[in-house]
Amino acid sequence: MQYLDSARPSIVQTIDSTAIAAARFVQVEVAKVENPRKYALSFNVDFRDAEANSVRLGTFSLFPPDNPGTFIVPAQGKLRAGGSIAVSLVIVDTPAPDAQVRVGIGKISLTSG
């Protein structure tokens, strides 16, 4: 599991090039959420090619904002071999300086549906 917070808001994972042809969606497992003040959270999902060019695939939000789950965003035919998926945490509300917001990302995978 990899963790996102305000100090480290993004993770990047290389994608399996053999799964790209059949992939219609990127699936992100939010396995753990520490958000006691229930700040609104959203996540950007981007594809980054081998040259580090980035394209937004989609976004998703937690509801309620401390509820883990599995989310999908459409791949839109934009995935290419040698690329990676970046998932970035966006704290929509302005958190207090001492706020504890930490999200554990489990598996990031490609799926056909």
Phi and psi restraints in degrees (range 20) as a CNS / XPLOR table:
assign (resid 1 and name C) (resid 2 and name N)
       (resid 2 and name CA) (resid 2 and name C) 1.0 -114.0 20.0 2
assign (resid 2 and name N) (resid 2 and name CA)
       (resid 2 and name C) (resid 3 and name N) 1.0 144.5 20.0 2
assign (resid 2 and name C) (resid 3 and name N)
       (resid 3 and name CA) (resid 3 and name C) 1.0 -110.2 20.0 2
assign (resid 3 and name N) (resid 3 and name CA)
       (resid 3 and name C) (resid 4 and name N) 1.0 141.3 20.0 2
assign (resid 3 and name C) (resid 4 and name N)
       (resid 4 and name CA) (resid 4 and name C) 1.0 -112.5 20.0 2
assign (resid 4 and name N) (resid 4 and name CA)
       (resid 4 and name C) (resid 5 and name N) 1.0 140.8 20.0 2
assign (resid 4 and name C) (resid 5 and name N)
       (resid 5 and name CA) (resid 5 and name C) 1.0 -155.7 20.0 2
assign (resid 5 and name N) (resid 5 and name CA)
       (resid 5 and name C) (resid 6 and name N) 1.0 -173.3 20.0 2
assign (resid 5 and name C) (resid 6 and name N)
       (resid 6 and name CA) (resid 6 and name C) 1.0 -66.9 20.0 2
assign (resid 6 and name N) (resid 6 and name CA)
       (resid 6 and name C) (resid 7 and name N) 1.0 -27.1 20.0 2
assign (resid 6 and name C) (resid 7 and name N)
       (resid 7 and name CA) (resid 7 and name C) 1.0 -79.8 20.0 2
assign (resid 7 and name N) (resid 7 and name CA)
       (resid 7 and name C) (resid 8 and name N) 1.0 -29.3 20.0 2
assign (resid 7 and name C) (resid 8 and name N)
       (resid 8 and name CA) (resid 8 and name C) 1.0 -135.1 20.0 2
assign (resid 8 and name N) (resid 8 and name CA)
       (resid 8 and name C) (resid 9 and name N) 1.0 80.8 20.0 2
assign (resid 8 and name C) (resid 9 and name N)
       (resid 9 and name CA) (resid 9 and name C) 1.0 -82.6 20.0 2
assign (resid 9 and name N) (resid 9 and name CA)
       (resid 9 and name C) (resid 10 and name N) 1.0 -5.9 20.0 2
assign (resid 9 and name C) (resid 10 and name N)
       (resid 10 and name CA) (resid 10 and name C) 1.0 -133.8 20.0 2
assign (resid 10 and name N) (resid 10 and name CA)
       (resid 10 and name C) (resid 11 and name N) 1.0 149.1 20.0 2
assign (resid 10 and name C) (resid 11 and name N)
       (resid 11 and name CA) (resid 11 and name C) 1.0 -130.5 20.0 2
assign (resid 11 and name N) (resid 11 and name CA)
       (resid 11 and name C) (resid 12 and name N) 1.0 152.1 20.0 2
assign (resid 11 and name C) (resid 12 and name N)
       (resid 12 and name CA) (resid 12 and name C) 1.0 -129.5 20.0 2
assign (resid 12 and name N) (resid 12 and name CA)
       (resid 12 and name C) (resid 13 and name N) 1.0 133.4 20.0 2
assign (resid 12 and name C) (resid 13 and name N)
       (resid 13 and name CA) (resid 13 and name C) 1.0 -130.8 20.0 2
assign (resid 13 and name N) (resid 13 and name CA)
       (resid 13 and name C) (resid 14 and name N) 1.0 129.3 20.0 2
assign (resid 13 and name C) (resid 14 and name N)
       (resid 14 and name CA) (resid 14 and name C) 1.0 -66.0 20.0 2
assign (resid 14 and name N) (resid 14 and name CA)
       (resid 14 and name C) (resid 15 and name N) 1.0 141.8 20.0 2
assign (resid 14 and name C) (resid 15 and name N)
       (resid 15 and name CA) (resid 15 and name C) 1.0 -100.1 20.0 2
assign (resid 15 and name N) (resid 15 and name CA)
       (resid 15 and name C) (resid 16 and name N) 1.0 151.8 20.0 2
assign (resid 15 and name C) (resid 16 and name N)
       (resid 16 and name CA) (resid 16 and name C) 1.0 -75.8 20.0 2
assign (resid 16 and name N) (resid 16 and name CA)
       (resid 16 and name C) (resid 17 and name N) 1.0 114.1 20.0 2
assign (resid 16 and name C) (resid 17 and name N)
       (resid 17 and name CA) (resid 17 and name C) 1.0 -65.9 20.0 2
assign (resid 17 and name N) (resid 17 and name CA)
       (resid 17 and name C) (resid 18 and name N) 1.0 -21.0 20.0 2
assign (resid 17 and name C) (resid 18 and name N)
       (resid 18 and name CA) (resid 18 and name C) 1.0 -74.3 20.0 2
assign (resid 18 and name N) (resid 18 and name CA)
       (resid 18 and name C) (resid 19 and name N) 1.0 -19.9 20.0 2
assign (resid 18 and name C) (resid 19 and name N)
       (resid 19 and name CA) (resid 19 and name C) 1.0 -93.5 20.0 2
assign (resid 19 and name N) (resid 19 and name CA)
       (resid 19 and name C) (resid 20 and name N) 1.0 -6.5 20.0 2
assign (resid 19 and name C) (resid 20 and name N)
       (resid 20 and name CA) (resid 20 and name C) 1.0 -64.6 20.0 2
assign (resid 20 and name N) (resid 20 and name CA)
       (resid 20 and name C) (resid 21 and name N) 1.0 -42.4 20.0 2
assign (resid 20 and name C) (resid 21 and name N)
       (resid 21 and name CA) (resid 21 and name C) 1.0 -58.2 20.0 2
assign (resid 21 and name N) (resid 21 and name CA)
       (resid 21 and name C) (resid 22 and name N) 1.0 -38.5 20.0 2
assign (resid 21 and name C) (resid 22 and name N)
       (resid 22 and name CA) (resid 22 and name C) 1.0 -93.0 20.0 2
assign (resid 22 and name N) (resid 22 and name CA)
       (resid 22 and name C) (resid 23 and name N) 1.0 -5.2 20.0 2
assign (resid 22 and name C) (resid 23 and name N)
       (resid 23 and name CA) (resid 23 and name C) 1.0 -76.4 20.0 2
assign (resid 23 and name N) (resid 23 and name CA)
       (resid 23 and name C) (resid 24 and name N) 1.0 123.5 20.0 2
assign (resid 23 and name C) (resid 24 and name N)
       (resid 24 and name CA) (resid 24 and name C) 1.0 -107.7 20.0 2
assign (resid 24 and name N) (resid 24 and name CA)
       (resid 24 and name C) (resid 25 and name N) 1.0 -20.0 20.0 2
assign (resid 24 and name C) (resid 25 and name N)
       (resid 25 and name CA) (resid 25 and name C) 1.0 -140.5 20.0 2
assign (resid 25 and name N) (resid 25 and name CA)
       (resid 25 and name C) (resid 26 and name N) 1.0 154.0 20.0 2
assign (resid 25 and name C) (resid 26 and name N)
       (resid 26 and name CA) (resid 26 and name C) 1.0 -103.1 20.0 2
assign (resid 26 and name N) (resid 26 and name CA)
       (resid 26 and name C) (resid 27 and name N) 1.0 128.2 20.0 2
assign (resid 26 and name C) (resid 27 and name N)
       (resid 27 and name CA) (resid 27 and name C) 1.0 -109.2 20.0 2
assign (resid 27 and name N) (resid 27 and name CA)
       (resid 27 and name C) (resid 28 and name N) 1.0 128.3 20.0 2
assign (resid 27 and name C) (resid 28 and name N)
       (resid 28 and name CA) (resid 28 and name C) 1.0 -120.6 20.0 2
assign (resid 28 and name N) (resid 28 and name CA)
       (resid 28 and name C) (resid 29 and name N) 1.0 124.2 20.0 2
assign (resid 28 and name C) (resid 29 and name N)
       (resid 29 and name CA) (resid 29 and name C) 1.0 -96.4 20.0 2
assign (resid 29 and name N) (resid 29 and name CA)
       (resid 29 and name C) (resid 30 and name N) 1.0 114.8 20.0 2
assign (resid 29 and name C) (resid 30 and name N)
       (resid 30 and name CA) (resid 30 and name C) 1.0 -91.8 20.0 2
assign (resid 30 and name N) (resid 30 and name CA)
       (resid 30 and name C) (resid 31 and name N) 1.0 104.1 20.0 2
assign (resid 30 and name C) (resid 31 and name N)
       (resid 31 and name CA) (resid 31 and name C) 1.0 -89.4 20.0 2
assign (resid 31 and name N) (resid 31 and name CA)
       (resid 31 and name C) (resid 32 and name N) 1.0 -29.2 20.0 2
assign (resid 31 and name C) (resid 32 and name N)
       (resid 32 and name CA) (resid 32 and name C) 1.0 -148.3 20.0 2
assign (resid 32 and name N) (resid 32 and name CA)
       (resid 32 and name C) (resid 33 and name N) 1.0 139.1 20.0 2
assign (resid 32 and name C) (resid 33 and name N)
       (resid 33 and name CA) (resid 33 and name C) 1.0 -132.7 20.0 2
assign (resid 33 and name N) (resid 33 and name CA)
       (resid 33 and name C) (resid 34 and name N) 1.0 123.6 20.0 2
assign (resid 33 and name C) (resid 34 and name N)
       (resid 34 and name CA) (resid 34 and name C) 1.0 -112.5 20.0 2
assign (resid 34 and name N) (resid 34 and name CA)
       (resid 34 and name C) (resid 35 and name N) 1.0 102.9 20.0 2
assign (resid 34 and name C) (resid 35 and name N)
       (resid 35 and name CA) (resid 35 and name C) 1.0 -150.7 20.0 2
assign (resid 35 and name N) (resid 35 and name CA)
       (resid 35 and name C) (resid 36 and name N) 1.0 66.1 20.0 2
assign (resid 35 and name C) (resid 36 and name N)
       (resid 36 and name CA) (resid 36 and name C) 1.0 -62.2 20.0 2
assign (resid 36 and name N) (resid 36 and name CA)
       (resid 36 and name C) (resid 37 and name N) 1.0 -27.4 20.0 2
assign (resid 36 and name C) (resid 37 and name N)
       (resid 37 and name CA) (resid 37 and name C) 1.0 -91.3 20.0 2
assign (resid 37 and name N) (resid 37 and name CA)
       (resid 37 and name C) (resid 38 and name N) 1.0 2.4 20.0 2
assign (resid 37 and name C) (resid 38 and name N)
       (resid 38 and name CA) (resid 38 and name C) 1.0 55.2 20.0 2
assign (resid 38 and name N) (resid 38 and name CA)
       (resid 38 and name C) (resid 39 and name N) 1.0 48.8 20.0 2
assign (resid 38 and name C) (resid 39 and name N)
       (resid 39 and name CA) (resid 39 and name C) 1.0 -68.0 20.0 2
assign (resid 39 and name N) (resid 39 and name CA)
       (resid 39 and name C) (resid 40 and name N) 1.0 144.5 20.0 2
assign (resid 39 and name C) (resid 40 and name N)
       (resid 40 and name CA) (resid 40 and name C) 1.0 -66.8 20.0 2
assign (resid 40 and name N) (resid 40 and name CA)
       (resid 40 and name C) (resid 41 and name N) 1.0 129.4 20.0 2
assign (resid 40 and name C) (resid 41 and name N)
       (resid 41 and name CA) (resid 41 and name C) 1.0 -122.4 20.0 2
assign (resid 41 and name N) (resid 41 and name CA)
       (resid 41 and name C) (resid 42 and name N) 1.0 139.1 20.0 2
assign (resid 41 and name C) (resid 42 and name N)
       (resid 42 and name CA) (resid 42 and name C) 1.0 -134.1 20.0 2
assign (resid 42 and name N) (resid 42 and name CA)
       (resid 42 and name C) (resid 43 and name N) 1.0 166.0 20.0 2
assign (resid 42 and name C) (resid 43 and name N)
       (resid 43 and name CA) (resid 43 and name C) 1.0 -135.0 20.0 2
assign (resid 43 and name N) (resid 43 and name CA)
       (resid 43 and name C) (resid 44 and name N) 1.0 131.2 20.0 2
assign (resid 43 and name C) (resid 44 and name N)
       (resid 44 and name CA) (resid 44 and name C) 1.0 -95.8 20.0 2
assign (resid 44 and name N) (resid 44 and name CA)
       (resid 44 and name C) (resid 45 and name N) 1.0 137.5 20.0 2
assign (resid 44 and name C) (resid 45 and name N)
       (resid 45 and name CA) (resid 45 and name C) 1.0 -119.6 20.0 2
assign (resid 45 and name N) (resid 45 and name CA)
       (resid 45 and name C) (resid 46 and name N) 1.0 119.0 20.0 2
assign (resid 45 and name C) (resid 46 and name N)
       (resid 46 and name CA) (resid 46 and name C) 1.0 -122.7 20.0 2
assign (resid 46 and name N) (resid 46 and name CA)
       (resid 46 and name C) (resid 47 and name N) 1.0 151.6 20.0 2
assign (resid 46 and name C) (resid 47 and name N)
       (resid 47 and name CA) (resid 47 and name C) 1.0 -101.7 20.0 2
assign (resid 47 and name N) (resid 47 and name CA)
       (resid 47 and name C) (resid 48 and name N) 1.0 132.1 20.0 2
assign (resid 47 and name C) (resid 48 and name N)
       (resid 48 and name CA) (resid 48 and name C) 1.0 -117.6 20.0 2
assign (resid 48 and name N) (resid 48 and name CA)
       (resid 48 and name C) (resid 49 and name N) 1.0 123.9 20.0 2
assign (resid 48 and name C) (resid 49 and name N)
       (resid 49 and name CA) (resid 49 and name C) 1.0 -80.7 20.0 2
assign (resid 49 and name N) (resid 49 and name CA)
       (resid 49 and name C) (resid 50 and name N) 1.0 -179.4 20.0 2
assign (resid 49 and name C) (resid 50 and name N)
       (resid 50 and name CA) (resid 50 and name C) 1.0 -62.2 20.0 2
assign (resid 50 and name N) (resid 50 and name CA)
       (resid 50 and name C) (resid 51 and name N) 1.0 -23.2 20.0 2
assign (resid 50 and name C) (resid 51 and name N)
       (resid 51 and name CA) (resid 51 and name C) 1.0 -93.5 20.0 2
assign (resid 51 and name N) (resid 51 and name CA)
       (resid 51 and name C) (resid 52 and name N) 1.0 10.4 20.0 2
assign (resid 51 and name C) (resid 52 and name N)
       (resid 52 and name CA) (resid 52 and name C) 1.0 70.7 20.0 2
assign (resid 52 and name N) (resid 52 and name CA)
       (resid 52 and name C) (resid 53 and name N) 1.0 17.2 20.0 2
assign (resid 52 and name C) (resid 53 and name N)
       (resid 53 and name CA) (resid 53 and name C) 1.0 -75.2 20.0 2
assign (resid 53 and name N) (resid 53 and name CA)
       (resid 53 and name C) (resid 54 and name N) 1.0 140.1 20.0 2
assign (resid 53 and name C) (resid 54 and name N)
       (resid 54 and name CA) (resid 54 and name C) 1.0 -121.3 20.0 2
assign (resid 54 and name N) (resid 54 and name CA)
       (resid 54 and name C) (resid 55 and name N) 1.0 141.8 20.0 2
assign (resid 54 and name C) (resid 55 and name N)
       (resid 55 and name CA) (resid 55 and name C) 1.0 -134.3 20.0 2
assign (resid 55 and name N) (resid 55 and name CA)
       (resid 55 and name C) (resid 56 and name N) 1.0 133.1 20.0 2
assign (resid 55 and name C) (resid 56 and name N)
       (resid 56 and name CA) (resid 56 and name C) 1.0 -73.9 20.0 2
assign (resid 56 and name N) (resid 56 and name CA)
       (resid 56 and name C) (resid 57 and name N) 1.0 126.7 20.0 2
assign (resid 56 and name C) (resid 57 and name N)
       (resid 57 and name CA) (resid 57 and name C) 1.0 -92.7 20.0 2
assign (resid 57 and name N) (resid 57 and name CA)
       (resid 57 and name C) (resid 58 and name N) 1.0 -34.9 20.0 2
assign (resid 57 and name C) (resid 58 and name N)
       (resid 58 and name CA) (resid 58 and name C) 1.0 168.8 20.0 2
assign (resid 58 and name N) (resid 58 and name CA)
       (resid 58 and name C) (resid 59 and name N) 1.0 -178.4 20.0 2
assign (resid 58 and name C) (resid 59 and name N)
       (resid 59 and name CA) (resid 59 and name C) 1.0 -136.1 20.0 2
assign (resid 59 and name N) (resid 59 and name CA)
       (resid 59 and name C) (resid 60 and name N) 1.0 161.0 20.0 2
assign (resid 59 and name C) (resid 60 and name N)
       (resid 60 and name CA) (resid 60 and name C) 1.0 -149.2 20.0 2
assign (resid 60 and name N) (resid 60 and name CA)
       (resid 60 and name C) (resid 61 and name N) 1.0 160.6 20.0 2
assign (resid 60 and name C) (resid 61 and name N)
       (resid 61 and name CA) (resid 61 and name C) 1.0 -130.2 20.0 2
assign (resid 61 and name N) (resid 61 and name CA)
       (resid 61 and name C) (resid 62 and name N) 1.0 155.5 20.0 2
assign (resid 61 and name C) (resid 62 and name N)
       (resid 62 and name CA) (resid 62 and name C) 1.0 -89.7 20.0 2
assign (resid 62 and name N) (resid 62 and name CA)
       (resid 62 and name C) (resid 63 and name N) 1.0 138.2 20.0 2
assign (resid 62 and name C) (resid 63 and name N)
       (resid 63 and name CA) (resid 63 and name C) 1.0 -146.1 20.0 2
assign (resid 63 and name N) (resid 63 and name CA)
       (resid 63 and name C) (resid 64 and name N) 1.0 120.1 20.0 2
assign (resid 63 and name C) (resid 64 and name N)
       (resid 64 and name CA) (resid 64 and name C) 1.0 -61.3 20.0 2
assign (resid 64 and name N) (resid 64 and name CA)
       (resid 64 and name C) (resid 65 and name N) 1.0 164.7 20.0 2
assign (resid 64 and name C) (resid 65 and name N)
       (resid 65 and name CA) (resid 65 and name C) 1.0 -70.4 20.0 2
assign (resid 65 and name N) (resid 65 and name CA)
       (resid 65 and name C) (resid 66 and name N) 1.0 4.2 20.0 2
assign (resid 65 and name C) (resid 66 and name N)
       (resid 66 and name CA) (resid 66 and name C) 1.0 -120.7 20.0 2
assign (resid 66 and name N) (resid 66 and name CA)
       (resid 66 and name C) (resid 67 and name N) 1.0 19.2 20.0 2
assign (resid 66 and name C) (resid 67 and name N)
       (resid 67 and name CA) (resid 67 and name C) 1.0 -104.2 20.0 2
assign (resid 67 and name N) (resid 67 and name CA)
       (resid 67 and name C) (resid 68 and name N) 1.0 115.8 20.0 2
assign (resid 67 and name C) (resid 68 and name N)
       (resid 68 and name CA) (resid 68 and name C) 1.0 -72.0 20.0 2
assign (resid 68 and name N) (resid 68 and name CA)
       (resid 68 and name C) (resid 69 and name N) 1.0 169.5 20.0 2
assign (resid 68 and name C) (resid 69 and name N)
       (resid 69 and name CA) (resid 69 and name C) 1.0 173.2 20.0 2
assign (resid 69 and name N) (resid 69 and name CA)
       (resid 69 and name C) (resid 70 and name N) 1.0 -177.6 20.0 2
assign (resid 69 and name C) (resid 70 and name N)
       (resid 70 and name CA) (resid 70 and name C) 1.0 -113.6 20.0 2
assign (resid 70 and name N) (resid 70 and name CA)
       (resid 70 and name C) (resid 71 and name N) 1.0 132.5 20.0 2
assign (resid 70 and name C) (resid 71 and name N)
       (resid 71 and name CA) (resid 71 and name C) 1.0 -128.9 20.0 2
assign (resid 71 and name N) (resid 71 and name CA)
       (resid 71 and name C) (resid 72 and name N) 1.0 148.8 20.0 2
assign (resid 71 and name C) (resid 72 and name N)
       (resid 72 and name CA) (resid 72 and name C) 1.0 -124.7 20.0 2
assign (resid 72 and name N) (resid 72 and name CA)
       (resid 72 and name C) (resid 73 and name N) 1.0 147.8 20.0 2
assign (resid 72 and name C) (resid 73 and name N)
       (resid 73 and name CA) (resid 73 and name C) 1.0 -130.2 20.0 2
assign (resid 73 and name N) (resid 73 and name CA)
       (resid 73 and name C) (resid 74 and name N) 1.0 146.0 20.0 2
assign (resid 73 and name C) (resid 74 and name N)
       (resid 74 and name CA) (resid 74 and name C) 1.0 -68.5 20.0 2
assign (resid 74 and name N) (resid 74 and name CA)
       (resid 74 and name C) (resid 75 and name N) 1.0 139.6 20.0 2
assign (resid 74 and name C) (resid 75 and name N)
       (resid 75 and name CA) (resid 75 and name C) 1.0 -77.1 20.0 2
assign (resid 75 and name N) (resid 75 and name CA)
       (resid 75 and name C) (resid 76 and name N) 1.0 -22.7 20.0 2
assign (resid 75 and name C) (resid 76 and name N)
       (resid 76 and name CA) (resid 76 and name C) 1.0 58.4 20.0 2
assign (resid 76 and name N) (resid 76 and name CA)
       (resid 76 and name C) (resid 77 and name N) 1.0 20.7 20.0 2
assign (resid 76 and name C) (resid 77 and name N)
       (resid 77 and name CA) (resid 77 and name C) 1.0 69.6 20.0 2
assign (resid 77 and name N) (resid 77 and name CA)
       (resid 77 and name C) (resid 78 and name N) 1.0 16.3 20.0 2
assign (resid 77 and name C) (resid 78 and name N)
       (resid 78 and name CA) (resid 78 and name C) 1.0 -97.9 20.0 2
assign (resid 78 and name N) (resid 78 and name CA)
       (resid 78 and name C) (resid 79 and name N) 1.0 -0.9 20.0 2
assign (resid 78 and name C) (resid 79 and name N)
       (resid 79 and name CA) (resid 79 and name C) 1.0 -80.1 20.0 2
assign (resid 79 and name N) (resid 79 and name CA)
       (resid 79 and name C) (resid 80 and name N) 1.0 140.2 20.0 2
assign (resid 79 and name C) (resid 80 and name N)
       (resid 80 and name CA) (resid 80 and name C) 1.0 -135.8 20.0 2
assign (resid 80 and name N) (resid 80 and name CA)
       (resid 80 and name C) (resid 81 and name N) 1.0 152.2 20.0 2
assign (resid 80 and name C) (resid 81 and name N)
       (resid 81 and name CA) (resid 81 and name C) 1.0 -59.4 20.0 2
assign (resid 81 and name N) (resid 81 and name CA)
       (resid 81 and name C) (resid 82 and name N) 1.0 144.8 20.0 2
assign (resid 81 and name C) (resid 82 and name N)
       (resid 82 and name CA) (resid 82 and name C) 1.0 85.0 20.0 2
assign (resid 82 and name N) (resid 82 and name CA)
       (resid 82 and name C) (resid 83 and name N) 1.0 2.2 20.0 2
assign (resid 82 and name C) (resid 83 and name N)
       (resid 83 and name CA) (resid 83 and name C) 1.0 -98.7 20.0 2
assign (resid 83 and name N) (resid 83 and name CA)
       (resid 83 and name C) (resid 84 and name N) 1.0 -173.9 20.0 2
assign (resid 83 and name C) (resid 84 and name N)
       (resid 84 and name CA) (resid 84 and name C) 1.0 -146.4 20.0 2
assign (resid 84 and name N) (resid 84 and name CA)
       (resid 84 and name C) (resid 85 and name N) 1.0 164.7 20.0 2
assign (resid 84 and name C) (resid 85 and name N)
       (resid 85 and name CA) (resid 85 and name C) 1.0 -109.0 20.0 2
assign (resid 85 and name N) (resid 85 and name CA)
       (resid 85 and name C) (resid 86 and name N) 1.0 130.5 20.0 2
assign (resid 85 and name C) (resid 86 and name N)
       (resid 86 and name CA) (resid 86 and name C) 1.0 -111.5 20.0 2
assign (resid 86 and name N) (resid 86 and name CA)
       (resid 86 and name C) (resid 87 and name N) 1.0 131.5 20.0 2
assign (resid 86 and name C) (resid 87 and name N)
       (resid 87 and name CA) (resid 87 and name C) 1.0 -117.2 20.0 2
assign (resid 87 and name N) (resid 87 and name CA)
       (resid 87 and name C) (resid 88 and name N) 1.0 125.2 20.0 2
assign (resid 87 and name C) (resid 88 and name N)
       (resid 88 and name CA) (resid 88 and name C) 1.0 -123.2 20.0 2
assign (resid 88 and name N) (resid 88 and name CA)
       (resid 88 and name C) (resid 89 and name N) 1.0 134.2 20.0 2
assign (resid 88 and name C) (resid 89 and name N)
       (resid 89 and name CA) (resid 89 and name C) 1.0 -83.8 20.0 2
assign (resid 89 and name N) (resid 89 and name CA)
       (resid 89 and name C) (resid 90 and name N) 1.0 132.9 20.0 2
assign (resid 89 and name C) (resid 90 and name N)
       (resid 90 and name CA) (resid 90 and name C) 1.0 -123.4 20.0 2
assign (resid 90 and name N) (resid 90 and name CA)
       (resid 90 and name C) (resid 91 and name N) 1.0 117.9 20.0 2
assign (resid 90 and name C) (resid 91 and name N)
       (resid 91 and name CA) (resid 91 and name C) 1.0 -88.5 20.0 2
assign (resid 91 and name N) (resid 91 and name CA)
       (resid 91 and name C) (resid 92 and name N) 1.0 106.1 20.0 2
assign (resid 91 and name C) (resid 92 and name N)
       (resid 92 and name CA) (resid 92 and name C) 1.0 -66.1 20.0 2
assign (resid 92 and name N) (resid 92 and name CA)
       (resid 92 and name C) (resid 93 and name N) 1.0 -45.1 20.0 2
assign (resid 92 and name C) (resid 93 and name N)
       (resid 93 and name CA) (resid 93 and name C) 1.0 -77.5 20.0 2
assign (resid 93 and name N) (resid 93 and name CA)
       (resid 93 and name C) (resid 94 and name N) 1.0 157.9 20.0 2
assign (resid 93 and name C) (resid 94 and name N)
       (resid 94 and name CA) (resid 94 and name C) 1.0 -84.7 20.0 2
assign (resid 94 and name N) (resid 94 and name CA)
       (resid 94 and name C) (resid 95 and name N) 1.0 109.3 20.0 2
assign (resid 94 and name C) (resid 95 and name N)
       (resid 95 and name CA) (resid 95 and name C) 1.0 -75.8 20.0 2
assign (resid 95 and name N) (resid 95 and name CA)
       (resid 95 and name C) (resid 96 and name N) 1.0 155.0 20.0 2
assign (resid 95 and name C) (resid 96 and name N)
       (resid 96 and name CA) (resid 96 and name C) 1.0 -64.4 20.0 2
assign (resid 96 and name N) (resid 96 and name CA)
       (resid 96 and name C) (resid 97 and name N) 1.0 153.0 20.0 2
assign (resid 96 and name C) (resid 97 and name N)
       (resid 97 and name CA) (resid 97 and name C) 1.0 -56.2 20.0 2
assign (resid 97 and name N) (resid 97 and name CA)
       (resid 97 and name C) (resid 98 and name N) 1.0 -30.2 20.0 2
assign (resid 97 and name C) (resid 98 and name N)
       (resid 98 and name CA) (resid 98 and name C) 1.0 -97.4 20.0 2
assign (resid 98 and name N) (resid 98 and name CA)
       (resid 98 and name C) (resid 99 and name N) 1.0 14.2 20.0 2
assign (resid 98 and name C) (resid 99 and name N)
       (resid 99 and name CA) (resid 99 and name C) 1.0 -65.6 20.0 2
assign (resid 99 and name N) (resid 99 and name CA)
       (resid 99 and name C) (resid 100 and name N) 1.0 140.4 20.0 2
assign (resid 99 and name C) (resid 100 and name N)
       (resid 100 and name CA) (resid 100 and name C) 1.0 -107.0 20.0 2
assign (resid 100 and name N) (resid 100 and name CA)
       (resid 100 and name C) (resid 101 and name N) 1.0 103.7 20.0 2
assign (resid 100 and name C) (resid 101 and name N)
       (resid 101 and name CA) (resid 101 and name C) 1.0 -127.9 20.0 2
assign (resid 101 and name N) (resid 101 and name CA)
       (resid 101 and name C) (resid 102 and name N) 1.0 119.5 20.0 2
assign (resid 101 and name C) (resid 102 and name N)
       (resid 102 and name CA) (resid 102 and name C) 1.0 -146.0 20.0 2
assign (resid 102 and name N) (resid 102 and name CA)
       (resid 102 and name C) (resid 103 and name N) 1.0 130.7 20.0 2
assign (resid 102 and name C) (resid 103 and name N)
       (resid 103 and name CA) (resid 103 and name C) 1.0 -125.4 20.0 2
assign (resid 103 and name N) (resid 103 and name CA)
       (resid 103 and name C) (resid 104 and name N) 1.0 127.6 20.0 2
assign (resid 103 and name C) (resid 104 and name N)
       (resid 104 and name CA) (resid 104 and name C) 1.0 -95.0 20.0 2
assign (resid 104 and name N) (resid 104 and name CA)
       (resid 104 and name C) (resid 105 and name N) 1.0 119.6 20.0 2
assign (resid 104 and name C) (resid 105 and name N)
       (resid 105 and name CA) (resid 105 and name C) 1.0 -97.5 20.0 2
assign (resid 105 and name N) (resid 105 and name CA)
       (resid 105 and name C) (resid 106 and name N) 1.0 123.2 20.0 2
assign (resid 105 and name C) (resid 106 and name N)
       (resid 106 and name CA) (resid 106 and name C) 1.0 -85.1 20.0 2
assign (resid 106 and name N) (resid 106 and name CA)
       (resid 106 and name C) (resid 107 and name N) 1.0 -112.1 20.0 2
assign (resid 106 and name C) (resid 107 and name N)
       (resid 107 and name CA) (resid 107 and name C) 1.0 -87.1 20.0 2
assign (resid 107 and name N) (resid 107 and name CA)
       (resid 107 and name C) (resid 108 and name N) 1.0 136.7 20.0 2
assign (resid 107 and name C) (resid 108 and name N)
       (resid 108 and name CA) (resid 108 and name C) 1.0 -114.5 20.0 2
assign (resid 108 and name N) (resid 108 and name CA)
       (resid 108 and name C) (resid 109 and name N) 1.0 120.6 20.0 2
assign (resid 108 and name C) (resid 109 and name N)
       (resid 109 and name CA) (resid 109 and name C) 1.0 -142.5 20.0 2
assign (resid 109 and name N) (resid 109 and name CA)
       (resid 109 and name C) (resid 110 and name N) 1.0 169.2 20.0 2
assign (resid 109 and name C) (resid 110 and name N)
       (resid 110 and name CA) (resid 110 and name C) 1.0 -104.4 20.0 2
assign (resid 110 and name N) (resid 110 and name CA)
       (resid 110 and name C) (resid 111 and name N) 1.0 142.6 20.0 2
assign (resid 110 and name C) (resid 111 and name N)
       (resid 111 and name CA) (resid 111 and name C) 1.0 -142.7 20.0 2
assign (resid 111 and name N) (resid 111 and name CA)
       (resid 111 and name C) (resid 112 and name N) 1.0 154.5 20.0 2
assign (resid 111 and name C) (resid 112 and name N)
       (resid 112 and name CA) (resid 112 and name C) 1.0 -90.9 20.0 2
assign (resid 112 and name N) (resid 112 and name CA)
       (resid 112 and name C) (resid 113 and name N) 1.0 -7.7 20.0 2
